Amino acid sequence: MTPEFSRLFDVRQIQGKHVTLTPNEAERAALAVRFGLVRIDTLVAELDLATADRDGGFLVEARGTLAAAIIQPCAVSAEDLPVTIDEPLFFRFVPRITEYEPDEEIELTADELDEIEYDGTHIDLAEAVAQSLALAIDPFLTGPEADAARKAAGIGTPEDSGPFAALKGLKLGGNGD
């Protein structure tokens, strides 16, 4: 299945390149649906690419920035909230060279946690950007109407129902207080 926003790059031909990735209107609309957003007004990723030889192919590093303007629903009131995202990006693509057994236990180093494996000679930079956008979205974003929506629904604030809510009403003793 092809992702909503896909741009394939041949790892053999990208050394030292600078790329700008911008989804078209249909791709932005599809990404908005995928991530539960009202819409994505703008999304631009600027990336500098570098490669190095690695067993089985090329190691590819992409560094740059992600800038986006999105409209996201409030997690409580569902009102539309404009959000600006400005994130640094770093991707490390490595050739898939090891086949793991289904229940095999493996240990990963800190560097390996950020690696994206690829097969063949192409990487999908746009899908990596889309996943970074997803990670930058606050799933619990609330707007100015959130408290009124909670009150109308008979729901208290998170502070009223959390594990320390019972302590809220206690008064500390001490100097006759």
Salt bridges, closest charged atoms under 4 A:
GLU4 OE1 - ARG34 NH1 2.77
ASP10 OD2 - ARG12 NH2 2.58
ASP10 OD2 - HIS122 NE2 3.97
GLU27 OE2 - ARG7 NH1 2.85
ASP41 OD1 - ARG39 NE 2.67
GLU46 OE1 - HIS18 NE2 2.57
ASP48 OD1 - HIS18 ND1 2.67
GLU61 OE1 - ARG63 NH2 3.75
GLU61 OE2 - ARG92 NE 3.36
GLU115 OE2 - ARG54 NH1 3.47
GLU117 OE1 - ARG96 NH1 3.17
ASP119 OD1 - ARG96 NE 3.06
GLU127 OE2 - ARG34 NH2 2.82
ASP147 OD1 - ARG150 NH1 2.88
ASP160 OD1 - LYS168 NZ 2.93
